[in-house]
Amino acid sequence: MKKYYYLFGSLLLLLLAWSLYTLKYTPVPWVDEVYFASVTQSFTGGGGLKLPIGLDEDVFHYGPVYFLFTSLSVLIGGFNLISIRIVGLIFTFVVGFILFHIYKIKGVNIKIAMCLVFLMLIDQLFVYCSHIGRMETLALFFYLVAVYFYENNKNCFSYKSIVIVSVSILFAFLTTSRTAVIIIPLALAILIRLFKSKQWGKLSLFIFIPVVGFLIWLFISYGSFSAFINYYTSVDNGYSEGNLINRFIGGTFIISKTHYPLVLGVIIVILHSIKYKYFKSISLYFYTIILFYLIVHSTSDTYSVLILPLYYLILGIGFNNIWKEKERMRIWFYSITSIILLCLVVNLGVFSAKWLLIESSKEYRDKTLVDNWISDKIPKGAVILGSDNYYYSCLDNGCKFKSLTQVYKNDKQFYSFMYDDYKPEYVLYSSKEASPDAIKAFSLLNLEFISHYTPEPIINWQDAVINKLGLENNNTFDGDLYRVIY
């Protein structure tokens, strides 16, 4: 068994090395990452949870937990792209570690557990979310800690376990409120177990810690319950259209094509578990997945990283049950094995293509090149309105920066803010990074073109492969510099 641990450990180290190497290249700074980096900048500087790149509005709907971690990272490594992204990367691997131990509790064969954890860590969605400067992998860490103690305390919770689970659930919610969809089924399962076993003291403690913790946060941040409700229902606290509830709630069954084999594998496991009567052991996670798709609003599959480990958990439990009876269940065994091999081919294929694409386009993703261009074209301390991908570079040049995406709510508000309050000297605009609000804001300004940025392409063998695969690099700092005319 030692050789399998050595192989597993070696693969994880190689994956970690690759992740650290590519962290500065992919993706280029983008709207969500810059949003959270800006809040971290405010939080680290003692300004609380505000958005300096926007209208300095309060940002309470994500809670303080993620920003505590990113602020610690910034205090250690300075305010830069790596310090912001490293938090998500670290907890990507920690999530894999916890999932491995949940497999062990569920009795999954160690070799199967290793294979599926590695398969998840090279999953295109998991790799993407490990690099993007968001908080989902941190939220997953807290959620899976609660799952681990839930699975490890089948007979009777200790007070220590109840405290850990309660705090983990609270911290998951205060990392991102979208986790409510996955923690509510788990919390209900724990409540039912405590109620049935008449563990009244532990039941009270399990309710008390998250409720009181959230109420403390609510009154510290919002000030009152009515202010809390108004924050989520007011259009002003959302984007240019709709409110925060509209943006968070409204189920969309968005599943990436690369996850079709994984979904098919889970369907096979569900059918097998019903037939052979172990569905109860995976039902909580199956219902959580369904609930997530019914409730969480999204325009892409990014948020579904919150349920991705549950897919792999169900697949691992099912495959283990089939593996133990493979001689008697040959059709089931060959079916699920074929699906897992297909998942491996898809995940490795996408991972390899992504690596090739990064290698073939490093000059387009290289922040140091655009740093030099900005320092050459824009005087230090200038007032900038820009696309989000220039955020770090402008700060490194000592400039004042606001995001085109974040400052536009409506025409009247935008004119008032631009000409009376902010008064930008330059606009840095990248059409590839432009949101509808950024495009609207850009079109309202009177601008004089100064310079276009694009690096000199370096042609190599990777370019030939990428061209044959029909892949296109959309991650670039390409853009234009304008002077604002008043």
Secondary structure by P-SEA (a helix, b strand, c coil): caaaaaaaaaaaaaaaaaaaaaccccccccaaaaaaaaaaaaaaacccccccccccccccccccaaaaaaaaaaaaccccccccaaaaaaaaaaaaaaaaaaaaaacccaaaaaaaaaaaaacaaaaaaacccccaaaaaaaaaaaaaaaaaccccccaaaaaaaaaaaaaaaaacccaaaaaaaaaaaaaaaaaaacaaaaaaaaaaaaaaaaaaaaaaccccaaaaaaaaacccccccccccccccccccccccccaaaaaaaaaaaaaaaaaaccccccaaaaaaaaaaaaccccccccccccaaaaaaaaaaaaaaaaaaaccccaaaaaaaaaaaaaaaaaaaaaaaaaaaaaaaccccccaaaaaaaaaaccccbbbbbccccaaaaaaaabbbbbbcccccccaaaaaaaacccccccbbbbbcccccaaaaaaaaaccccccccccccccccaaaaaaaaacccccccccbbbbbbcc
